[in-house]
Amino acid sequence: MPNRVAFTMSSIRARVRGGRLVVDAPTDLPEGLEVTLAIVDDDLDEESRTALESSLEESHAELERGELLDAADVLSGLRSLRSVGR
């Protein structure tokens, strides 16, 4: 059974050159670690992508600090507000 190491989600950018994926980014991942790359097919410009990644990083930090709300609690609260407004 191979050793498994848990990592937080992060993104690695790569470009296709000559039919190969080229990654030009330093990393502190362990040597020999196999990674899975996903194709990003969206219309985000660099500024929007940076804002999205920043927002996701902040959300992860909130999760680590225990500051996120449970989705079921949020939906329940919204439903009670809607029923009060009727």
Steps between C-alpha positions, in 0.01 A plus 500: 500500500655836398556773755235768481555858600214747546545846353270797492369582156721728302532583138793451269497680166644332193517576127502261208818528293585250232229264620637495857380662820760746624482616860723790592423550866698422813336257740570345837321179408701184570717362222324229302148599607246429229260788436182525297459798270155627399430699187367845580250594234342830598504863396659646812761761431813511715352759740179298551695175546726667759192632685339154493814328629537761775138449604545123509816534711315726747212252516747220576656712777150562646436125493828435683401759765154342538326813372284350222127450542328172426304525174195329656492764775526784249221357283280443804553861608414627152184289491385641836561856375295427189209360704503808732475732198176340376 
